[in-house]
Amino acid sequence: MQKPTVRTGIIGARFAASFHIESVHRVYGVNTEVVGVHSKTPESLNAYADKHGIKAFDDLDALLDQIDVLHVCVPPALHEEMAIRALERGVYPIVEKPLTGRFGDGSEDYDGRNDSMEVARDGALDSIKRMLEAEAASEARILYAENWVYAPTIQKEREVLEKTKGQVLWMHGEEAHSGSHSPFYGYWKHGGGGAMIGKGCHPLTAALYLKKVEGRARFGKPIRPASVTARIHALTQLPNFVDDGHIRADYFDIEDFGMTHVTFEDGTIATVFASEIVLGGVHNWLEVCATNHRTICNLNPSNQMQTYNPVESQFDDIYVVEKIGTKQGWAMTAPDEDFSHGFPQEMEAFYRTVGHGDDVESDSQLASDTIATIYSGYVSAANGGAEEPVTLL
Ligand SMILES: NC(=O)c1ccc[n+]([C@@H]2O[C@H](COP(=O)([O-])OP(=O)(O)OC[C@H]3O[C@@H](n4cnc5c(N)ncnc54)[C@H](O)[C@@H]3O)[C@@H](O)[C@H]2O)c1
């Protein structure tokens, strides 16, 4: 059978845009044609276009006219606008995490620490509704780029749950490292919050996904979140914080630690930690405690490969593992980090949806449940951790 050709555009030209295009090149189920890229800053736009041998577009509409799929790799505050612009033209948006949120009141000097979290939650829910309405009116679908859903460890656990029909009683997990590289990160007006949304969304979506899988396998419908209790802290902003130079500490109005405890519709639970204060490279894992098995998913680090390097400079041009502070000594070196994170697998799945009509595992409902849970979490945290219901859209 002739493979269909899917035409691609990218918006954003830095970190996420880089790993997206690398993964597009690994797609094999369809032919891909990368038409071009659009971004705000001419320098990064042209550098990215030159590096990847693609056309730089200074007008997003001109790019949208020529593509089937738009990779939305811009800061979270722009996801809604870009995704809706794509959907209105029948273009599938591959939207980076978090799907959307509430990004302040429009003022330049917005400070999320002084705002009402009920207002923030209502704003985030309104944003999701607008995106879901645009999706319902479009021929295209939202493809939610939560790579944890497609990580090989999480997909193996999907198989275990589907075949054993186990009941998951508790999941606990974490995404953490020593601080985001993005200059936009640290401002609520760009990120819609801090660690609890920016990092916590990853293990949270994986946990929500596995309860969806369990429900599908046991009763033919997902088990969704019902309520949440959460705590957040700004540890690097404490007056007594000791800045030893290893942890990024210049955040403006966001938390650098979040704990989200979810109760599902069936009374079972998941606890997710997210932070910007953990040294030694990324710490991304999820443990599943089920009635008939137990699984530990180590996304990164994993001990698939370990290297011992006695001299730092020997590894100057060798990539070891994300956010590692030093390459000297022992390291949990990642032989193919993109693969362990699920990046090529998510693109393969999304392009099969566009090219062949396959179902979407990481869809707008999963994304919506994640954002609704996190923003109810912010309401809970503002109330000292009191339990809050999750509004399901
Ligand atoms: N899945 C993951 O593991 C992962 C990792 C990092 C980032 N992300 C997500 O990817 C998205 C982008 O993050 P990043 O780290 O690449 O940020 P970044 O700061 O490295 O890059 C953002 C890009 O967006 C462009 N941009 C900003 N405003 C724009 C506008 N109005 N119009 C067009 N372009 C604009 C910037 O010029 C830049 O090229 C975020 O949603 C982030 O949460 C996901």
The ligand as an ORCA input file, in Angstrom:
! r2SCAN-3c Opt
* xyz 0 1
  N       7.507     17.316     26.626
  C       8.575     17.816     27.204
  O       9.356     17.107     27.829
  C       8.857     19.278     27.088
  C      10.129     19.770     27.374
  C      10.348     21.143     27.236
  C       9.318     21.990     26.860
  N       8.088     21.481     26.606
  C       6.970     22.382     26.223
  O       7.242     22.914     24.931
  C       6.728     24.249     24.844
  C       7.867     25.188     24.412
  O       8.872     25.148     25.416
  P      10.421     25.343     25.064
  O      11.173     24.727     26.174
  O      10.696     24.931     23.664
  O      10.545     26.946     25.192
  P      11.669     27.845     24.549
  O      11.648     29.114     25.334
  O      12.939     27.075     24.395
  O      11.104     28.159     23.042
  C       9.881     28.826     22.819
  C       9.806     29.230     21.350
  O       8.554     29.893     21.111
  C       8.800     31.095     20.354
  N       7.733     32.058     20.603
  C       7.467     32.740     21.750
  N       6.403     33.557     21.564
  C       5.979     33.386     20.272
  C       4.927     33.938     19.481
  N       4.079     34.852     19.968
  N       4.797     33.527     18.188
  C       5.640     32.613     17.673
  N       6.658     32.044     18.379
  C       6.823     32.428     19.667
  C      10.150     31.555     20.865
  O      10.735     32.487     19.960
  C      10.906     30.205     20.935
  O      11.403     29.849     19.668
  C       6.131     24.570     26.206
  O       4.758     24.335     26.186
  C       6.806     23.583     27.135
  O       6.001     23.265     28.268
  C       7.844     20.153     26.698
*
